[in-house]
Amino acid sequence: MGSTASFENEIQSINRMIEYLKKAPNVINATDWTLRRNAERFASFTKFGNIAVHSTVKNRSAKFTVCIGSPEVCQSLLNPQQTEIMNNLAKTLAAVEGYIRKAPFVRINRNMGDNGEFSPNCNFFGSIQRPEMIRLAYMTWSTLFPAKQEPELKQYIIYIPEWQENERQILVFPEISTTVVLGTDYYGESKKGFLRMAMWNAKQRGMLGLHAGTKILKARKKDGSIKKYGMLIFGLSGTGKTTHTCHTHDLNHVGEGIEILQDDVVFLKKDGSAYGSERGFYLKTEGLDAVSQPIIYKAAISREAIFENVMVDYEGNVFFDDDTLTSNGRGIMIRSDLCPYISDSINLPPVDEMDGLIVAFITRRHTVVPLAVKLTPEQAGAVFMLGESIETSAGDPKRAGESVRSVGTNPFIIGDKSYEGNWFYDFVKRNEGKVQCYQLNTGGLGEIIEKLPDGKKVTKRKVKRVEIGEMSTIIRGIVRGTIIWEDDKYWNFKVPAYVEDMDISVYNPEKFYDKENIAKQVSDLRRERIEFIKGFDKLHKEIVKAVETM
């Protein structure tokens, strides 16, 4: 890529657009009530009284997203689509600059977060050349907070969904806190556009933006005392991050309970506190039911909720598991509808104000990865860097189910990823004894897939899935301190030998594969991890060594 100077004209063009849109006669400054009223005109109503909307593009456009600016923010490698976008950048921005003077736009102004130190002011400029696109402004408004004040830090999104489909692209300019979205009408580009930018801006202020949920748990220990823990739950979209952030784990002894803080992105400080970001949670609706996810279900059917790409029939009946339109059905639920399980604040307190901090990295694997692993600080740094899971329909539907690695389980990192891994490891090591780290596999064990000569894959044996309730039982055991841990015979990890209220032996890999097969799968996965970590030459040697020996 080039230096910032190489893009001086492009940055000037973006700045001119922002200044124009702030005062332009073709921009409507939306008020709260007009947003909802107008969005409802182009939506369907469900039997619950909330609205359902549908987009043409039904997942994020990661392969069409490119960061632009100094070498510090640019990707080191570009795919063919990103290369073409960069080659045409000047021409594209010139066309956009001309277009915004013609099309009608709506502007909303909201704040991210609710604190006195880091609450970026978010300005959304969305084209309503297609009038139904008012829903993008309404959905963005729903997830952020009122602009009580306008801090110095301002972030901007220029969103033109009707742009030519064959020129779809998301242009990210971190150093001027602006994102331009062209040719997609998927709400996730607005949500992640602001969050991606906030994580970059937080990093410039010494914090670490995390793709993680937060909660507070109170648990009764073996000695009868009640302990209060913060919890960070990492995970890629669709792996169970929101599910377990919004779960009680049946902590129902006297004095026990949970408080939900955030479900998606937080900004971690060196004292272990974490600022929250949103008032609306963006959930995957596949598999949603009142039995396994009662807190989420209640909020999802509230009058204030918004369904996106969820099947709704002509009578308003909702079918969460109908994937005719997409397997990436979504919904926005308002945090206040999670009552009585919400905290008064969206911010996680410092670790010294609690009895400890529990960090859980959610992965989703289907073969031999244990359901739960207790991590040393070095292993936690390694797991953070590996960010292992499988691809879901939220990222790339064509690759759903394939193995994927994303540092910090965060596809939205801008800049040096080694810096983030080192920051996190230093934090855990500095607070060793107060911070406990675990890896949780919400997938299962035992899958067998064969690859045919023509390249097609055939499932010979389906995975034995771990149920939501079972994983919740494991989390309850972690918080109460009732799990008995032992050294695993195949991995250099500690795994559960005993989990209260659960038969963990059902998930012994030797029930699914012979010992030689297990050893080979472990060896192959370890080799993949070592090869992956070679791509980060600035990592602490302790993290690299942990990857090599896990």
N, C-alpha and C positions, 0 to 999 in steps of 0.2 A: 504494500500500500504506500502511501506517501506521507509526508509530514503535514502538520496543520496548515502550513503555508500553501501546500498543493491544493487545498480545498478552500482557500480564502474566498474565492468568488462564490462558491456554493454556500458557505456559511453566511456570507453577506446576503445572499438571496433568501435564505431561511429567516434571517433577522428582519429583512424587509417584509416578508410575509406576515410574521408575527405582529409587527408594528402596524401593518395595514389592518389585519383582522381585529385588533383591539378597538379600532375606531370606525370600521367600515360600515357603510350604510346597508350592505347586504348581509349583515350579521345580526341575528336576534339574540339578545341576552335573555336566556330562558329563566323563568321563575319556577319555583317548585311545583305549583299546582298546574301550570300550563304544560310542563313536561309530562307529567303523568296522564293528564287528560288527552294530550295529543298522541302519546304512545299507545294508549288504550284504543284509539280509533283504528289502529292498524294491527291489532292483536286479537287473539281468540281468548274467550273467557273459559276457565275450567269450572268443574262442579264445585271447586273449593272457593271460587270467587276471585282467584288471582288470574294473571294473564299468561299466555303462552305465545312466544314469537318464534320465527324460523328464519335462519340465515341460509344463503346460498352456499357459502364456504362454511364448513362445519368443523374446522380445527385450525390450530395455529399454523402460520405459514413460515416455519422455521427456516426452510431452505431458501426462502426469498427475503430473509432478514439480513441486513448488513450494518455494521457499526462503522461510522465515518469520522475521521479526525486525525489526531496525532497517532504515532506508532503505539502509544500506551493503550489506546482503546480499540485499535483495529484487530480483526481476526488475522491470525498468521496464515491461514489457508482459506481460500474461497472455492466454493463449488462452481460449476459452469453457470448456474443461474445468477449467483452473486457476482461473478466476473462480468457477465453481461450487464447487470444492473450498474456496476461501477463504470463500465465503459460508456454507458449512456446517461450518467448522472447529471452532467451539466444540461443536457437537452431535456431530461425529465423535469428538473427543477424549474427550468425556464417555462415549460408548459404548465406546471403546477402554479407558478407565480401568475401567469396570465389567467388561468382558470378560476382562481379564488376571487378574482375581481368580477366574475360573471355569475357564478353559482350562488344560490342562497345558502347561508350557514347558520348554525345555532352555536352559541357559546354557553358553557357552564363553568363555574368557578367554585372549586371545592378544596378542602384541605385533606391531606393524607396524614393520619395519625392524630393523636390527642395528647400533646405534651408541650412544654414550653421551650424545648431545645431543638427538636427535629420534626417539623410538621410541614413538609413541602406543600406549597400552594399549586394546585393542579388546574390548568386551563385547557379545556377540551373545545376545539373548533371542529365541528362536524358538518359536512355538506348534507343538506336536505333536498338536493336536486331530486332524489327519490324521497318523497315526503315520509315514507314509512321508516326511514333511517333515523327519525327522531328517537327511536327506541335505543339506539346506541348511546345517545346523550342521557336518556333516562336511566339506563342500566349503569352507566358510569356514575351518575349522580347518586344512585341507590347505594353504591358500595363505599363512597367516600363521605367525609364529614363536612358540615357547614363551614364556610370560610369565615370563621370568627375574626381572624386577623389575616393580613397578607404579609407573611414573613419574607425576608430577603430572597430566600430560595424559591424560585418559580420554575415549574415544569410545564411543557406545552405538548399537545398532540394536535396535529392537523390530520383530519380523517376524511378521505374521499373514497367511499365504498364503490361508487359507480365508475371509477377509473377502469380503463380497458383491461379486460380479464387477462389477456396475454402479457400485460405489463404489471402484474401484481407484484408489489414490493413493500417492504417495511424498512424505512431509512432512519437509522438511529444516530443522532448527533449528541453524544454524551456531554461534550464540553460546553454545549449551549443548552443542554437539558431539553432537547426537542426531538420528537419522533414524528415522522410523516408516514401515514398508512394509506396505501393506494391499492384499489382493486380487490378488497375483501370486506365483507360485511359481518365478520365474526367478532363478537364482543371481546373475546379473549385478547385481541390485539390492543384494545384500549386499556383493559385491566393490566396486562403485563407490560404495556408501554410505560405506564406511570410507575409501576412497581420496579421494573428493570432500571429505570432512571433513578429512582429513589435509592436502590441498593448501591448504585455507582456513587451517588452523592453522599451516602452514608459512609462509604469507604474513604472518601476524601476527608471525612471528619473523624477518622479513627475508629469507626464502628464497623461491624461486619453484617451486611445484609444477608439474611438467611431465608431460604425457601423452606419454612418450617412453621408448624403450629405451636401454640403455647397454651399451657393450662396450669392450674395449681391443684394439687391433690393433698388431702389430709387423710392419714392412714393410722390405724391402731397397730402398734408394734407388739411383739411377743410379750414384752414386759407390761403391756397395758397402756403405755404412753401414746399420746397422739403427736405425730410428727407432720410438719408441713413442708412439702416439696414443690419446687417449680418443675416444669417439664417442657422440654423442647422435642418436637416430633418432626423429624426430617422425612421427606419422601417425594418422589416424582408424582405428577398428576395421575390419579387413578389407582394408587397403591394402598390407600387407606389412611392417609394423613388426616383428612377432615373427619373420617369415620371415628378414629380413635382420639382425636382432639375433642370430639363432641360425644364422648361415651363416659358413663359413670364407673365402668369396670366393677359394678356391684360393690362399691365401697360403701356398704350400708350399715356397718357397725356404728354404735353411738359415737358421735364426734367425727366420723369420717365424712368425706364428700369431695366434690370437685368444683372448680370454678373455671369456666371456659374463657380464654382471653382472645386468641387469634387462631386462624386456621391455615394461613398461607404464607405470609411474609412478615418477618420481624427484623429489627435492627439491634443486634447484640452489642453491648458495651463490655468493657474489660472488667467491670465489677459484677458481671453476670446478669445485670438487668437487661431487659429487651423492650424497646418501644414497639407498640403495635401499629398497624397501618390502616385497617379497614373496619367499616361498620356493617358491611355486607359480605357474606361468605359465598364462594362460588363452588358449588359441589357437583360431582358427577352423580346422575340420578339412576344409573343402571343398578339394579338390584335393591333399590331403596324400598324398605318396608317398615311397618310400624313395630314389628317384633324385634328385629335385630338392631335397628337404629331408631329407637323411639324419640329421642331428643331431636334428631335431624328431621325425621318425618313430620313431627308436629310443626317445626318451623317452615318446612318446605311447602306445607299446604296452607300456610297463613295467607291472608288477604294481601299482604305486602310482598309475597314471594313472586319471582318471575321465572317461568320456565323457558328454556331455550333449546329448540330442536328436540323436544320431548313429544312423543305421539299423543295427540289429543283428538278424540273422535268428534263427530258433529254434534253430539249431545254433551260434550264437555268432560267426558270420562278420560282419565289419564292412565296411560300404559307405560310404566317406567322401563319395562324390559323389552318393549317393542323396538327393535333396531332397524326397522325398514328404512328409516330416513338416515340414521347414523347410530353408531355404537357410542357416540360421544354426546349423549344427551346431558344437558346441564341445567342448573338452576341457581338463582341468587336467593339466598335466605338472609333475612335481616337478623343481626346479632341479638337484638332485643327480644326476638321471638324464641330464643333458646332459654329464656327465663323458665325456671328459677336457677338455672345452672351457670349463668354468666357472672363474671366478676364485675365489681363496680368500675374497674379500670381495665383498659385493654393492654396495659403495660405490665410486664413481668418484673417483680421487685429484684433488687440485688441479692446475690446468693447468700450474703452474710445476714440478710433479714429472714432467711428460711433455714430449715434443717438440712437443706441440700438441693441440688439440681440434678434431675434425671434427664439424660439425653438419649433418645431412641432414634436410631437410623432404620427406617422402614425400607426393606427391599422386597422384591417379589420374584422368587425363584421357584422352580417346579421340580427340581431333581434331588440334590443331596445337601443343599445348604440348610443348616439347623434352623429350627423355628426361633430359637433365642440364643444369643451369644453374649457373654459378659466380656467387656473390652478393657484392656489396659489403656492408659493415655496414648501410648504409641500406636496401638491398634485402632483407637478411635480416630487419630489423625489419618491413618491409612484408609479406614472405612470412609471417612469424609472425602478423601481424594478419589477413591474408587467410585463412589456414588453408584453402586450397582443396582440394577433392577432389570425389568423387561419393558420394552416399548409399549405404550398404551395408545388407544385411539385419540387421546387428547393431543399427542405429539405428531404421530404419523400413522394413520390407520393402516396403510399398506405394510408397515413393519410391526404392527401390533403383535406382541408375543416374543419378539426377538430380543436377545440380550443387548443391553445398553448400559453405558457408563457415563455419568454426568457429575462432575466434581461438585460436592456438596448437595447432591441430588437437585442441582440448580441449573437449568438450561439458560438462565438469564444473566450469568456473570459477565461483566464487562472488564477487560483488563487481565492482569496476571493472575492465573488461578493458583499458582504455587503460593502467592502471597496469602490467599485466603486459607489454604491448608495449613500454612505455618502459623497464621494468626490463631486459628482454631486450636491447633495442638498446643501452642503456648498458653492459651487460656485454660485448657483442661489440665495441663501439667501444673500450672501455677496454682490451680484450685484442687489439686489431687486430694482426695479425702472428702471434699464437699461436692464434687461433680462425679456422678456415676454414668457410664456410657454402655449402651447395649445396641446390638443389631437384632432386629425383629423381621422374620420372614413371613409376610402375610400371604404368600403363595401356597406352598405345601411341598410334598415330597412324592417321588415315585414315578414321575412322568417318563415315558419311553416314546421317542419319536425317531422314525427311520426316514432316511433320505433316499428316494428312488433314483434310478439312473437318469431320469429326465429332470431331476432337480426338485421335484415335488416332495413335500414332507407329509408323512402319514403318521398319525398318532396311534401307536400300538397299545399304549396304556395311558389312561388319563391320570392326571395328578390327583393325589389325595389332598384336597384342599383343607387348610386350617380355617375353621369357621371364625366369624367375628367374635362370637362369645368365647371361643377357646383362646384367641389372642388376647382378649380382654382379661381373661383369667390369668394369663402369664403376666400381664402388666400389673394386675392387682397383687400378684405374688412378689413382683419386684418392689413395689411400693411398700408392702407390708414387711418385706424382708423374710418371707417364708420359703423362698426357693432354695433348694440345696443344689449347689453347683459342683461339677466335677470336670476333670480334664477329658476332652474328647479324644478318642483313639485315632481319628483321622485328621482332625484339624488341631492347630496349636491354639485352641480356644477353650474357655470354660463354657459348658452347656448345662442345661438343667438335668439333674438326676431325679429330682422330685419337684412337682408343682402341685400345691394344694388344690383340691377340687378338680383335678385333671389327670388323665392317664397319659403322661408324656411318652410312655413307651410305645404307644401306637405309632408314633412318628420316628421310630428308630429306623435309620436308612437300611439296616440289614434285613428288615422285613420286606424291602422292595427290590434290593439288588444284592448280588453276591459280593464278598469282600473285595475281590479283585476289581470288579466293576466300580465299586465305590472309590477305591484307591486311585483308579485311573481318572475318574471324573474329578476328584479332588486335585490330582496332579495337573490335569489339563486346565482347570480353572485357576490354579495358582500360577501356572505359566502365563496365562492370559493377563492376569493381574500384574505380574512382573513386567511384561512387555508394555502394558499400558502406562505404568508409572515411569518408564524410561523417558516418556515425553515431557517430563517436568524436571528440568535440571537445577532448579533453585530450591528444591524441597529440603527441609531438614533431614539429615542422614538417619535420624531415628525413625522417621516415617517410612523412608525407603526400606530400611532394614525390617520394619514390621511387616511390610507387604511381602518381602522375600521369605519371611518365616511363618506367616499366618497359615 
